[in-house]
Amino acid sequence: MAQPVTIKDIARELGVSPSTVSRALKDHPDISSSTKQQVRELVDRLKYKPNAIALSLRSQKSNTISVIVPQIVHHFFSSVISGIEDVAQRHGYNVMIFQSNEQYEREVAITQAIESNRAEGVLVSISKTTKHYGHFRELTEKDFPLVFFDRVCEELETDKVIVDDFNGAMHAVEYLLNTGCRRVAHLAAPQHLLIGYHRQRGYISALEKNGIEVDDDLIVKCDTIGEAAEVIPKLMALAYPPDAIFAVNDMTAAGTIIALKKLKYRVPEDVSVIGFTDGLVSTVTDPPLTTVSQHGFEIGKKAAEMLLDRIMHTDTVKKPYTEVIKTELIVRGTTRQPVNA
């Protein structure tokens, strides 16, 4: 493999010093126009590219931000990353992506690696097993720019981008009630996660607003396809089974539809289903999934903008800010029409 062209190679070819080449590339006024022109022509011909690592060492800037997500395979997080990259690239920043695989220990190791690898800031959505936040607290105590998104840590005073989970869930359940459903089950995420807590609170609020008693038997921890396969037969075996199911995410909702069909239930004629995300899976289920859109791309854009603002204005003292992204109910085929429609 050919060695990359260096400033020394260009200087040797032109018979000048490396410092002259360096200053010519920076358009320094002490370098003549003819020398600058010669340097530019040779740079183009030899396809010289500056050494990014060396430049970052000299400038103390890496122009790199890091992103930690639970799992890249989820369409939601892929959408968020696309939004982050859209903003980062427009500002000349590269993006390093890490996934915790929902493991606290891995998240801690990634956080330590990010700091040592000279990233200028980090965007984080915490893993579902994270209950201690010392690794993030260490970053904030060193004034390392950090923005949480979606799954956030309330204990730390940092910028955050969150979804309006409470109202998104409440409106979804109210829609089910408006279609005539009265036994609405909730497949919930772990309650130490704020998204799980707020979506469950939204579910409960919708029932209470409409005079329906909350049945604890209809609230089950279940946030994966695998868990749905185990939980749905038990729910449908209750003396009074649900006539609707609000799942904490689309993948769990998709697993719910599969499990219901195996039990010979029709969706939505016998049981309605609503998810939360509006990812690709919501368009390929049979029937297509009614779901709550949380606008992942917009979350990514806003989180990146907030982080870069912190990076670019380190000398400005601003209080941490929380941006709330509104949700939208996307009605498809897994729910019946409202009674008064």
Buried (B, 14 or more C-beta within 10 A) or exposed (E): EEEEBBBEBBBEBBEBEBEBBBBBBEEEEEBEEEBBEBBEEBBEEBEBEEEEEEEBEEEEEBBBBBBBBBBEEBBBBBBBBEBBBEBBEEEEBBBBBBBBEBBBEBBBBBBEEBBEEEBBBBBBBBBBBBEEBEBBBBBBEEEBBBBBBBBBBEEBEBBBBBBBBBBBBBBBBBBBBBBEBEBBBBBBBBEEBBBBBBBBBBBBBBBEEEEBEEBEBBBBBBBBBEBBBEBBEEBBEEEEBBBBBBBBBBBBBBBBBBBBEEEEBEBBEEBBBBBBBBBEBBEEBEBBBBBBBBBBBBBBBBBBBBBBBBBEEEEEEEEBEEBBBEBEBBBBBBBBEEEEE
